[in-house]
Amino acid sequence: MLQDFWQEFLIVWHIGILNTSLGDIFLALSIFLMFLFARRIVFRFLSHVFKKLATRTQTDTDARILDAIERPLEFTFVIIGLYISGQVVSLSPPLNAVFGQIIRSLIAFTIFWSIFRILDPLSILLDRFITFFGNQTMHETIKGFFLKVSKFIVVCLGVAAVFQEWGFNVAAVLGSLGLVGMAVALGAQDFIKNMFAGLTIFMDRVFEKGNWIKTPDVEGTVEDIGFRATKVRQFDKALVTIPNSKLANEALINYSRMTNRRIYWKIGIEYRSTHDQIRNIIHGISTYIYECGDFETNPEKTKTFIFLDSFGNSSIDIMLYCFTKTIVWGEWLEAKERLAYKIKETVEGEKASFAFPSSSIYIESLPFGTPESFMPPRSRSPSSPSPI
């Protein structure tokens, strides 16, 4: 009986799964698991060797490339183990064909995955081609946009390569897109319009990441410029997403492009101030602005005006029109505060005073003639008789 059982066991062992011996299957699994566990050790050794060679170069680009392809290389080691395991097992022709498709699909996936990850460290090569886009922050914005486009193209090509391994006619699919192109264009016209508006924003350098902008709908700092929309962080920390087409067609103020920040005040002095007091106040303010260093007084860059401007309803008005050297809001507030203290000190030093809105009433005649004099009653002593 035991001999018969052993014969049955051998039959099952040799037939296995889909006419594949269980011994071959276990051997293949063992080889695959060996590669799976050994991949980290082998790759750490290779990575150490490659990084040591990379330190001899003058740039860190090669080191960044090695970091980017670390995961794809590890996965490549797994694919090699899977391929060797498949060679151990005797598969039927249909299964062998499917297995080959799986291996080729994984290879294509790994290649395009590697290219996708390499794009970031290789983006430094774009710097020499985008120097005409203005300052360094604009370079980063343009580079980010081109990176997004490149990654999108790599993903599309990778998907097409994998589909082609499984028998999909990619050329026929691409050709069929022409038949439905009009329908797609009509359905995606907003996306296309926003994408071209984004390109216009890049080319015209309307604004860039980090700029302080203001439109009729939003005011804040630009955080990201995408294919379809731009994200603006308002000063209350709320995030607003605006379609690029809307930004490209609206009046937009870019405060970050200011060369200087303006201060425009009307300083009201009382009417009882003398001629000399007013002249000395103006001279003191002017001296401070031209000598303190906070303000841009070069007439070729800005205009500075400090004059007696007008006679108001309740004050003699001095116009102060000047620009600070800084455009940073906090520094501008500090410079404005120092100026305000100096103006108050100057006015008080001249024994003058600031005016405030007031009105004076002059009466030439009363409508009912001269009023009678009011005589308050005299106080009576306790012995005085009371009137009857």
SVG drawing of the C-alpha trace seen along z (x, -y; Angstrom):
<svg xmlns="http://www.w3.org/2000/svg" viewBox="-49 -144 87 146">
<polyline fill="none" stroke="black" stroke-width="0.4" points="0.0,0.0 2.8,-2.4 4.4,-1.7 1.2,-2.6 0.8,-5.8 4.4,-6.7 3.7,-6.2 0.6,-8.5 2.7,-11.1 5.4,-10.9 2.7,-11.3 1.3,-14.4 4.9,-15.7 5.8,-15.3 2.5,-16.5 2.4,-19.5 0.6,-22.5 -0.3,-22.8 2.1,-19.9 4.9,-21.6 6.8,-19.6 6.4,-20.8 10.2,-20.4 10.8,-22.9 8.2,-25.3 9.8,-25.2 13.3,-25.6 12.1,-28.6 10.5,-30.1 13.7,-29.6 15.8,-31.3 13.4,-34.2 13.3,-34.6 17.1,-34.4 17.3,-37.3 14.6,-39.2 16.5,-39.0 20.0,-39.5 19.0,-42.5 19.5,-45.0 22.9,-43.6 24.2,-43.6 22.8,-47.0 24.3,-48.5 27.7,-47.3 27.3,-48.6 25.8,-51.9 28.8,-52.4 31.2,-51.8 29.3,-54.1 28.9,-56.9 32.6,-56.7 33.4,-57.2 30.9,-60.1 32.7,-62.0 35.7,-62.4 33.7,-64.6 33.3,-68.4 29.5,-68.4 26.9,-66.5 24.7,-65.7 26.0,-62.2 25.3,-61.6 21.8,-62.9 21.3,-60.6 22.4,-57.6 20.0,-58.5 17.2,-58.8 17.7,-55.4 18.3,-53.6 14.8,-52.1 14.6,-51.2 17.9,-49.4 16.7,-47.4 13.6,-46.5 15.8,-45.4 17.5,-42.9 14.1,-41.5 13.2,-41.2 16.5,-39.3 15.6,-36.9 12.1,-36.4 13.5,-35.8 16.0,-33.2 13.3,-31.5 11.2,-31.2 14.0,-29.6 14.2,-26.8 10.5,-25.9 9.4,-24.1 6.3,-26.0 3.9,-25.2 4.2,-27.4 1.2,-29.6 2.4,-30.1 5.9,-30.8 4.6,-33.4 2.7,-35.1 5.7,-34.9 7.8,-36.6 5.2,-39.4 5.3,-39.9 9.1,-40.1 9.2,-42.6 6.5,-44.7 8.4,-44.9 11.6,-45.9 9.8,-48.6 8.2,-49.8 11.6,-50.0 13.2,-51.8 10.6,-54.6 10.5,-54.7 14.2,-55.4 13.9,-58.1 11.0,-59.7 13.2,-59.8 16.3,-61.0 14.5,-64.1 14.7,-65.9 18.6,-65.8 19.0,-66.4 16.9,-69.5 20.0,-71.4 20.8,-71.2 17.8,-73.4 19.3,-76.4 21.5,-77.2 18.5,-77.3 16.2,-79.4 18.5,-82.3 16.4,-84.7 13.4,-84.3 14.6,-86.9 15.8,-86.4 16.6,-83.2 13.1,-82.6 11.7,-82.8 14.2,-80.1 12.8,-77.8 9.2,-78.4 10.0,-77.7 12.1,-74.7 9.2,-73.3 6.8,-73.8 9.0,-72.0 9.6,-69.2 5.9,-68.6 5.5,-68.4 8.5,-66.1 7.2,-63.8 3.8,-63.7 5.4,-62.7 7.5,-59.9 4.4,-58.5 2.5,-58.4 5.4,-56.7 5.8,-54.2 2.1,-53.3 2.3,-52.9 5.3,-50.6 3.7,-48.3 0.4,-48.2 2.3,-47.3 3.8,-44.3 0.3,-42.9 -0.8,-43.2 -2.4,-46.6 -1.8,-48.4 -0.6,-51.7 -0.3,-53.2 -3.9,-52.4 -5.0,-53.9 -3.0,-57.1 -4.6,-57.2 -8.0,-56.8 -7.5,-59.9 -7.6,-62.0 -11.2,-60.8 -12.3,-61.9 -10.0,-64.9 -12.7,-67.4 -14.9,-65.9 -12.0,-65.9 -11.1,-69.5 -14.6,-70.6 -14.7,-68.8 -11.3,-70.0 -11.4,-73.5 -11.2,-75.0 -8.1,-73.0 -6.5,-73.9 -7.3,-77.6 -5.9,-77.5 -2.8,-75.7 -2.0,-78.3 -2.8,-81.0 -0.2,-79.5 2.4,-79.5 1.5,-83.2 2.1,-83.9 5.5,-82.2 6.6,-83.9 5.4,-87.4 6.8,-87.0 3.6,-88.4 4.4,-86.9 6.3,-84.0 6.3,-81.8 6.6,-83.8 5.3,-87.1 2.7,-89.2 -0.1,-89.9 -3.5,-91.5 -6.5,-90.9 -10.1,-92.1 -10.8,-88.8 -7.8,-87.8 -4.7,-89.2 -1.8,-87.2 1.4,-85.3 1.8,-82.9 2.5,-79.4 2.3,-77.3 1.7,-77.8 0.3,-74.7 -1.0,-73.6 -4.6,-74.6 -4.6,-77.0 -2.4,-79.1 -2.6,-78.7 -2.5,-82.0 -2.1,-82.0 -4.1,-85.0 -2.8,-86.9 -5.4,-85.3 -3.7,-82.0 -6.6,-80.8 -5.5,-79.1 -7.3,-80.3 -7.0,-78.4 -7.6,-80.6 -7.7,-79.4 -4.8,-80.7 -7.1,-82.0 -8.8,-84.3 -5.4,-85.6 -4.2,-86.2 -7.2,-88.3 -7.6,-90.4 -5.9,-93.5 -3.2,-92.3 -1.0,-94.2 2.4,-92.6 3.6,-94.3 6.8,-92.3 8.0,-94.2 7.9,-97.5 11.3,-99.3 10.4,-101.3 7.4,-101.8 5.6,-105.1 4.5,-107.2 1.9,-109.9 0.7,-112.0 -1.2,-115.2 0.1,-116.8 -2.4,-119.3 -1.0,-122.3 -3.2,-124.7 -4.1,-128.0 -2.5,-129.9 0.9,-128.6 3.3,-131.3 5.1,-131.6 8.4,-130.7 7.0,-127.7 5.7,-126.2 8.9,-126.8 11.0,-125.3 8.7,-122.2 9.0,-121.6 12.8,-122.1 13.1,-119.7 11.1,-116.9 13.0,-117.4 16.4,-117.2 15.4,-114.0 14.2,-112.3 17.4,-113.3 19.8,-112.3 18.4,-109.3 19.1,-106.7 15.6,-105.1 14.4,-106.9 15.3,-106.9 16.1,-110.6 17.8,-110.1 15.7,-112.2 16.6,-109.8 14.8,-107.0 12.0,-108.6 10.5,-112.0 10.4,-113.5 8.0,-116.4 7.6,-118.2 5.6,-121.4 2.9,-123.5 0.1,-122.2 -3.2,-123.8 -5.4,-125.6 -7.9,-123.1 -11.2,-123.6 -9.5,-123.4 -5.8,-123.2 -2.8,-124.3 -1.8,-121.2 1.7,-120.1 2.1,-117.4 4.7,-114.7 5.4,-112.4 8.4,-110.1 9.6,-106.6 11.5,-104.2 14.4,-102.2 13.0,-98.9 9.9,-97.2 9.6,-94.7 6.4,-95.5 7.7,-95.1 10.8,-97.3 8.6,-99.8 6.3,-100.0 9.4,-100.6 10.7,-103.4 7.2,-105.0 7.0,-104.8 10.4,-106.5 9.3,-109.2 6.0,-109.7 7.9,-110.2 10.3,-112.7 7.4,-114.7 5.7,-114.9 9.0,-115.8 9.6,-118.6 6.1,-120.1 6.3,-120.1 9.8,-121.5 8.5,-124.5 5.7,-125.0 3.1,-124.3 0.2,-121.8 -1.5,-119.4 -4.9,-120.4 -8.0,-118.3 -11.4,-118.7 -13.3,-121.5 -15.9,-124.2 -16.3,-127.7 -19.7,-129.5 -19.9,-133.3 -23.2,-135.1 -23.8,-138.5 -27.3,-139.1 -30.0,-137.2 -33.4,-136.6 -35.5,-138.0 -33.5,-141.0 -31.4,-141.5 -32.4,-139.0 -33.2,-140.3 -30.7,-140.1 -31.1,-137.2 -30.7,-138.1 -30.3,-135.2 -32.4,-135.5 -30.5,-136.7 -30.3,-134.4 -32.6,-135.3 -31.7,-135.3 -33.9,-133.2 -35.5,-136.4 -36.6,-137.8 -40.4,-137.6 -41.5,-135.3 -43.3,-136.9 -47.0,-136.6"/>
</svg>
